[in-house]
Amino acid sequence: MKVAVVGVGRWGENHVRVLSRLGWLSGIYDADRNRALAIAQKYGTFAYHSLDELRPDSVDAVVVATPATTHYEVARAFIEKGVNVLLEKPPSTNFESVKKLYELSKDKVKVGVGFIERFNPAFAGLEECYRRSSSAFFYRLATGSNVNDVGVVLDLMIHDINLADHLFGTARVLFKNVIRENGRDVTAEALLDYGSSRAYLISSWKSTGRFRKIVAFGETALTEADLAEKKGSCTEIDHSIRSVEGKDKDLLEAEHLQFEKFISSGEPFPDISEAVKDMAVVEEVLS
């Protein structure tokens, strides 16, 4: 497995770290040549001079971790060349461009999307319990943001939209409320209807602390998760409790290991088709 990382900012460097440890890192590229050279030296890898050097005969896949506003153009270029892509979230900044990426990649290459919470043991380890819920509450709060090209819905809430869509199906937005500062969404809430289940989501950059939790319940179980601590529990109707914990689990490594299986043998992975559905919800929340 040979993977190159395109975009080695704060989060891109995390991909470099994990891929280097796995022995899969073929090289990196960044528009900031000095940054690229510094990261290449730190991890003992090669800094490509141009994206043209990354072709199907040189890499098995690329990670696109550039700013969100560039995701569509960068990912499209690799899809058209026939290179598999792991596209960081958000997959793009609007529904139409994500839909185009899906259409371009269909039956041609594999395009995964970096919805890393899907690999959190507090979610994956209790998925069967969540699926039995009629109501689910997703809370994702932060003290600010490390991004400046998207708002809180594309930065934070999209994680929980993806989790809810994965669990319950296709959503209808019943209610939304978005607070903006200087034209950018900083706090948002949404109520999503899935027929037999509903999900309430709140995300904000205006909190005094960091907070990522899920509470879900139905007739047979109550499920609680602290995603930040990577632990959760499912209390059954007979009062038996199943707990999961994976504080030491590297979620990004788990993501890459599953992405390799997605490419090599078609095993399940959050992909661009899911992202189309998620972005339809995003667009309605922001409209």
C-alpha positions as CSV (number, residue, x, y, z in Angstrom):
1,M,0.0,0.0,0.0
2,K,1.5,3.3,-1.1
3,V,-0.3,6.5,0.0
4,A,0.6,10.1,-0.5
5,V,-0.7,13.0,1.6
6,V,-1.7,16.2,-0.2
7,G,-1.9,19.1,2.3
8,V,0.3,18.8,5.4
9,G,-1.1,21.4,7.7
10,R,-2.2,20.5,11.2
11,W,-4.5,17.6,10.4
12,G,-2.6,16.6,7.3
13,E,0.5,16.0,9.4
14,N,-1.5,13.6,11.5
15,H,-2.2,11.5,8.4
16,V,1.6,11.6,7.7
17,R,2.3,10.4,11.2
18,V,0.0,7.4,10.9
19,L,0.9,6.4,7.4
20,S,4.6,6.6,8.3
21,R,4.1,4.3,11.3
22,L,2.1,1.9,9.1
23,G,4.9,1.9,6.5
24,W,2.5,3.1,3.7
25,L,3.7,6.7,3.3
26,S,5.1,7.3,-0.3
27,G,5.5,11.0,0.1
28,I,3.8,14.3,0.6
29,Y,2.8,17.5,-1.2
30,D,1.9,20.9,0.0
31,A,1.5,24.2,-1.9
32,D,3.8,25.7,0.8
33,R,7.1,24.2,-0.3
34,N,8.9,25.1,2.9
35,R,6.2,23.4,5.0
36,A,6.4,20.3,2.7
37,L,10.2,20.1,3.1
38,A,10.0,20.5,6.8
39,I,7.4,17.7,7.2
40,A,9.3,15.5,4.8
41,Q,12.5,15.8,6.8
42,K,10.6,15.2,10.1
43,Y,9.1,11.9,8.9
44,G,11.9,10.8,6.5
45,T,9.8,10.9,3.4
46,F,9.8,12.5,-0.1
47,A,8.3,15.9,-0.9
48,Y,6.7,15.9,-4.4
49,H,7.3,19.0,-6.4
50,S,4.0,18.8,-8.3
51,L,0.6,17.0,-8.1
52,D,1.4,15.7,-11.6
53,E,3.9,13.3,-10.0
54,L,1.1,11.5,-8.3
55,R,-0.4,8.9,-10.7
56,P,-1.9,5.4,-10.5
57,D,1.5,3.9,-11.3
58,S,3.2,5.7,-8.4
59,V,0.6,5.5,-5.6
60,D,-2.4,3.4,-4.6
61,A,-4.2,6.3,-3.0
62,V,-3.9,9.9,-1.9
63,V,-5.2,11.6,1.2
64,V,-6.6,15.1,0.4
65,A,-6.2,17.2,3.5
66,T,-6.1,20.6,1.8
67,P,-8.4,23.5,2.9
68,A,-12.1,22.5,2.4
69,T,-12.6,25.1,-0.3
70,T,-10.0,23.3,-2.5
71,H,-11.3,19.7,-1.9
72,Y,-13.5,19.5,-5.0
73,E,-10.8,20.6,-7.5
74,V,-8.0,18.5,-5.9
75,A,-10.1,15.4,-5.5
76,R,-11.5,15.7,-9.0
77,A,-8.0,15.8,-10.5
78,F,-7.1,12.6,-8.9
79,I,-10.4,10.9,-9.7
80,E,-9.9,11.8,-13.4
81,K,-6.4,10.3,-13.3
82,G,-7.7,7.1,-11.8
83,V,-6.2,7.5,-8.3
84,N,-8.2,6.3,-5.2
85,V,-8.9,9.2,-2.7
86,L,-9.3,9.5,1.0
87,L,-11.0,12.9,1.2
88,E,-11.0,14.7,4.5
89,K,-14.3,16.1,5.8
90,P,-16.0,18.2,4.8
91,P,-15.8,16.6,1.3
92,S,-16.5,20.0,-0.2
93,T,-18.3,23.2,0.7
94,N,-21.6,22.5,-1.2
95,F,-23.9,19.6,-2.2
96,E,-23.5,20.0,-6.0
97,S,-19.7,19.6,-6.0
98,V,-19.9,16.5,-3.7
99,K,-22.6,15.0,-6.0
100,K,-20.2,15.6,-9.0
101,L,-17.4,13.8,-7.3
102,Y,-19.6,10.9,-6.7
103,E,-20.7,10.8,-10.3
104,L,-17.1,11.1,-11.5
105,S,-15.8,8.3,-9.3
106,K,-18.6,5.8,-9.7
107,D,-17.3,2.5,-11.1
108,K,-13.9,4.2,-11.6
109,V,-12.0,4.7,-8.3
110,K,-12.7,4.4,-4.6
111,V,-13.4,7.7,-2.7
112,G,-13.6,7.5,1.0
113,V,-14.4,10.4,3.3
114,G,-12.7,11.0,6.6
115,F,-15.6,10.7,9.0
116,I,-13.3,9.6,11.8
117,E,-16.0,9.3,14.5
118,R,-17.3,6.1,12.7
119,F,-14.2,4.4,14.1
120,N,-14.6,5.6,17.6
121,P,-15.3,2.6,19.9
122,A,-17.9,4.6,21.7
123,F,-19.9,4.7,18.5
124,A,-18.8,1.5,16.6
125,G,-18.9,-0.7,19.7
126,L,-22.5,0.3,20.5
127,E,-23.9,0.6,17.0
128,E,-26.5,-2.1,17.4
129,C,-27.9,-0.3,20.5
130,Y,-28.1,3.0,18.7
131,R,-30.0,1.5,15.9
132,R,-32.8,0.5,18.3
133,S,-33.3,4.1,19.4
134,S,-36.3,6.2,18.5
135,S,-34.6,9.4,19.7
136,A,-30.9,10.3,19.6
137,F,-29.2,13.5,20.8
138,F,-25.8,14.6,19.5
139,Y,-23.9,17.3,21.2
140,R,-20.6,18.6,19.8
141,L,-19.2,21.8,21.4
142,A,-15.9,23.5,21.2
143,T,-14.2,26.7,22.4
144,G,-13.4,27.9,19.0
145,S,-12.2,26.6,15.6
146,N,-8.9,25.8,13.8
147,V,-10.5,26.4,10.4
148,N,-11.3,29.7,8.7
149,D,-12.9,28.5,5.4
150,V,-16.1,26.9,6.6
151,G,-18.6,27.4,9.5
152,V,-19.5,25.2,12.4
153,V,-22.0,23.0,10.4
154,L,-19.3,21.8,8.0
155,D,-16.6,21.7,10.6
156,L,-18.4,20.0,13.5
157,M,-22.1,19.1,12.8
158,I,-21.3,17.2,9.7
159,H,-19.7,14.5,11.9
160,D,-23.0,13.9,13.7
161,I,-25.1,14.2,10.5
162,N,-23.0,11.3,9.1
163,L,-23.4,9.3,12.3
164,A,-27.2,9.8,12.3
165,D,-27.6,9.1,8.6
166,H,-25.5,5.9,9.0
167,L,-27.7,4.7,11.8
168,F,-31.2,5.7,10.7
169,G,-31.3,6.3,6.9
170,T,-32.3,9.4,4.9
171,A,-33.2,12.5,6.9
172,R,-35.9,15.1,6.6
173,V,-35.0,18.3,8.4
174,L,-37.9,19.2,10.6
175,F,-36.3,22.2,12.4
176,K,-33.1,24.2,12.2
177,N,-31.6,27.2,13.9
178,V,-28.3,28.8,12.9
179,I,-26.5,31.6,14.7
180,R,-24.0,33.5,12.6
181,E,-21.2,36.0,13.4
182,N,-19.7,38.1,10.6
183,G,-21.5,35.9,8.0
184,R,-20.2,32.6,9.3
185,D,-22.3,30.0,11.3
186,V,-20.9,29.5,14.8
187,T,-23.7,27.7,16.5
188,A,-26.4,25.4,14.9
189,E,-29.1,23.0,15.9
190,A,-31.2,20.7,13.8
191,L,-34.0,18.2,14.3
192,L,-33.9,15.3,11.8
193,D,-36.7,12.9,11.1
194,Y,-35.9,9.4,9.9
195,G,-39.4,7.9,10.1
196,S,-39.2,5.6,13.1
197,S,-36.4,7.6,14.6
198,R,-35.4,11.2,15.2
199,A,-32.1,12.9,15.9
200,Y,-31.4,16.2,17.5
201,L,-28.1,17.8,16.8
202,I,-26.4,20.8,18.4
203,S,-22.9,22.1,17.5
204,S,-21.1,25.2,18.5
205,W,-17.8,27.0,18.6
206,K,-19.0,29.2,21.5
207,S,-18.7,26.8,24.4
208,T,-16.4,27.2,27.4
209,G,-15.2,23.6,26.9
210,R,-14.9,20.7,24.5
211,F,-17.9,18.3,24.6
212,R,-18.8,15.4,22.2
213,K,-21.6,13.2,23.5
214,I,-24.5,11.1,22.3
215,V,-27.6,10.0,24.3
216,A,-30.0,7.7,22.5
217,F,-33.0,5.7,23.7
218,G,-35.8,3.5,22.6
219,E,-38.2,1.0,24.1
220,T,-35.4,-1.6,24.7
221,A,-32.2,0.4,25.5
222,L,-30.6,3.6,26.6
223,T,-27.2,4.3,25.1
224,E,-24.8,6.9,26.3
225,A,-21.4,7.8,24.8
226,D,-18.6,10.2,25.5
227,L,-16.9,10.4,22.1
228,A,-14.0,12.5,23.4
229,E,-13.2,9.9,26.1
230,K,-13.9,7.0,23.6
231,K,-16.2,5.3,26.1
232,G,-19.9,4.5,26.3
233,S,-22.6,2.1,27.6
234,C,-25.8,0.5,26.6
235,T,-28.4,-0.2,29.3
236,E,-30.9,-2.9,28.3
237,I,-34.5,-3.1,29.4
238,D,-33.6,-5.9,31.8
239,H,-31.1,-3.4,33.4
240,S,-28.0,-5.3,32.1
241,I,-25.3,-2.9,31.0
242,R,-22.7,-3.3,28.2
243,S,-19.8,-0.9,28.3
244,V,-17.1,-0.1,25.8
245,E,-13.9,1.8,26.2
246,G,-11.0,2.5,23.9
247,K,-9.1,5.5,25.3
248,D,-5.8,4.4,23.7
249,K,-7.2,3.6,20.3
250,D,-5.8,5.7,17.5
251,L,-8.9,6.5,15.5
252,L,-7.0,7.8,12.5
253,E,-5.0,4.6,12.3
254,A,-8.2,2.6,12.5
255,E,-9.6,4.7,9.6
256,H,-6.5,4.0,7.4
257,L,-6.6,0.3,8.1
258,Q,-10.2,0.1,7.1
259,F,-9.6,2.3,4.1
260,E,-7.0,-0.2,2.8
261,K,-9.6,-2.9,3.1
262,F,-12.1,-0.7,1.3
263,I,-9.6,-0.3,-1.6
264,S,-8.4,-3.8,-1.8
265,S,-11.5,-5.8,-1.1
266,G,-14.5,-3.5,-1.0
267,E,-15.1,-3.7,2.7
268,P,-17.4,-1.0,4.2
269,F,-16.1,2.5,4.6
270,P,-17.7,6.0,4.8
271,D,-17.6,6.9,1.2
272,I,-18.6,9.6,-1.2
273,S,-22.1,8.2,-1.8
274,E,-22.8,8.7,1.9
275,A,-21.3,12.2,1.8
276,V,-23.9,13.1,-0.9
277,K,-26.7,12.2,1.5
278,D,-25.0,14.0,4.4
279,M,-24.4,17.2,2.3
280,A,-28.0,17.3,1.3
281,V,-28.8,17.7,5.1
282,V,-26.0,20.3,5.5
283,E,-27.3,22.4,2.7
284,E,-30.9,22.4,4.1
285,V,-29.6,23.3,7.6
286,L,-27.6,26.2,6.2
287,S,-30.3,27.4,3.8
